[in-house]
Amino acid sequence: MPTLPWTVPNPATPNTEAYVMASRFEVRSLKDVPRFFLKAMSAWGQVRKAPGALGASLDARPFKRTFFTLSAWVDRDALYAYARTQPHRGVMEGVRSTMRDSTFTFWSVPVEQLPIAWEDAKRRLAEQAQTDAARKAAEPRS
């Protein structure tokens, strides 16, 4: 599936900062891909109308069982309000059992730098995954 292009639900106020989130989700098996994708599309529809959303894109790699999201928001509160609202909240609860792995990373940029390049987002996700793995390896085992 091709990448869904950067969509701009709300115009950004010039000379402000955007709060950016990138995520990577890997489902356990190929049979989980259609369910995850359908649920992701309902969340995609929601983000296109979400207050405070400045832009979003989705990169689905179904044969690799991997999905990437990239979004920009007026602030952290707008992102978290979206995450707590249906259908997104139910989507995340509904796919939790099918997840093999997930990574999230957050940063801020001047709105003039939107849209964010996928190359930058995926680099940041890879760095975050390494940090998360190192932190997990350092945790005491019980």
N, C-alpha and C positions, 0 to 999 in steps of 0.2 A: 504494500500500500504506500502511496506517496505521502509525503509530509503534508499535513494540513497547513496552509499558509498562515502567516501572522495575521491575526484578525484584531482590529481595533474597536472594542466596544464603546469606549469613552475617550474623548480627546484629552490629551495631557495638557496641564497648565505649563506654559513655558517657564524655564528657569527653576524647575523643581526637581526633586529626586523621585525615582521610581524604585519600589521595593520588588525585587525579582526573585522568583522561585523556579528552580529546575528540579525535575524528578525523573527517576529511572525506576521502572517496575519490571520485574521478571516473574512470569507465572511459572508454576511447577511443570506443566506439560502442555503439549500442543492442543489437547482437548479443552484446556482452560482458556485458550486464546479467544474464541468467539464470544464467550460470556464476558470476559474482561473488556473486549473491544466494544461490545454493545453498551455496557455500563459506562465506559469511558465516553462514548458518544453522548450519553444523556448529560454527563458532567460538562462536556464541551458545549452543548446547547445552553447550559446554565451560565457558564463563564461569559458567553457572548452577550448576556444581558445583565451581568453582575455589576452592581454599583461599585465604583472604584477600580474596576478592571481596565487597564490601559492597553493590554495586548496579550495574545495567547497563541500558541502553536502546539501541535501534536505530531510526533514522529513515531509511527507504528512500524515495528519490525516483527510481524507475526511469526515468520518461520524461525526467528531467533527467540521467540516468546518474550520479546522485550518491547516496552512502550516508554517513550520519553514525553514529558510535558515541559512546557516553558511558558511562564506567564509573568506579567508586570502589573503592579498595583500602585495605587496612590500612596499606600502605606501598609504596614503589617496588619493593622486592624481590619482593613478591607479584605485582605487575603484570608484572615482567620474567620471573618464573618461569612465569606463564601464557603469555606471548608465546613462550617457548622450548619449550613443551610441545605435543605433537600433540593435536588436529589443527591448532591455531592456526599453529604454525610452518609446516606444509605448506601451509596455506591461503595464507599470505602469499607463500610461494615460488611457489605455483601461479598466483596472480593478478597477479604483478608485471608480466608482459608485456602485460596488458590495461589497465594503469593509465595514465591521462593525467596525473593530478595527485593529490597527497595532502598533507594538512596535519595536524599533530599539535600539541596543546598540553596542558600539565600545570600543575596548581596544587593547593594544599592548602586544605581547609576543615574547620571543626569538624564532627564527624559529625552534630551536631544540625541542620546545614544540608542534610542529604541528605533527599530526592533533589534533585539539581541540576536547575535549570530549563533546558530546551532553549534558551530565549532567551539565557540567560547563556552557555551553552556555545558557541552559534553566534556570539555577539559575540566571544568570546575566540578562536575559530577564525578569524574574519575579521581580527582584529587580528594574529594570528600569521601569517596569509597575507601581509599587508602587510609585516610585518617580514621574513619570508623573501624576498619579492620585492625589497625594498630591499637586503638583504644580497647577494642574487644579482647585482643590478645593479651593486653596488659592487666585485664580485670582478673582478680583472684577467682579461682574455680572452687565451687563448693560441692 
